[in-house]
């Protein structure tokens, strides 16, 4: 059994099917056909695809979670069990118990690579966590100007390897939404309502590291009047200039 996006997946060994169950209501959906004697189930980190090992067929069935549809079976070795997927979701590794091999499957194309010889009867797989080879950083600006009652989109972009996950904390202003695209980008968009006011915080996380939050504020303005969304970049606090044009706290040179 495996869970993804509020769904519980149950492999039915004797029926050759996979049953999705909505955990919110504990109701079962129509069974999804697989190969013979399905047992292991593994789900990609993005929650889009489930891979089911068919022990009796020597295949792995990819299932698109959004539509609960099975793709063409992928040939592996004999008795494929278990399955492990890399943290970046690019490769699924299948241990073939009766073949003494491991089959790598490219998830982007659902194609199997050459089997990798192991010892007799491989029964377990473990993959190390992702290694950060490039520290995450923001590449987008930390502020934008929007007008209440008008549609806007602010795109957050980052760099890093693996691609950083962008999360937000705090309550969004009314009419504004946040979306992370799992590729190092995210958007803050919508139509701020007339009385909208609030604070937005976004954090970049990769390999357990948390960067300085990016913050923004939508201020209450007249309808159609622009509202400035100041913020902090990943490098530190905001700076602003005084009326004299100098950075606050700096002394002015005597004339």
Secondary structure as UniProt FT lines:
FT   STRAND          2..4
FT   TURN            5..6
FT   STRAND          7..12
FT   TURN            13..16
FT   STRAND          17..22
FT   TURN            23..26
FT   STRAND          27..28
FT   STRAND          32..33
FT   STRAND          38..43
FT   TURN            45..46
FT   STRAND          49..54
FT   TURN            55..58
FT   STRAND          59..64
FT   TURN            65..68
FT   STRAND          69..70
FT   STRAND          74..75
FT   STRAND          80..85
FT   TURN            87..88
FT   STRAND          91..96
FT   TURN            97..100
FT   STRAND          101..106
FT   TURN            107..110
FT   STRAND          111..112
FT   STRAND          116..117
FT   TURN            120..121
FT   STRAND          134..138
FT   STRAND          144..147
FT   TURN            148..149
FT   STRAND          151..161
FT   STRAND          165..169
FT   TURN            174..175
FT   STRAND          176..180
FT   STRAND          185..191
FT   TURN            194..195
FT   STRAND          198..206
FT   TURN            207..208
FT   STRAND          209..210
FT   STRAND          214..218
FT   TURN            223..224
FT   STRAND          226..229
FT   TURN            234..235
FT   TURN            243..244
FT   TURN            248..249
//
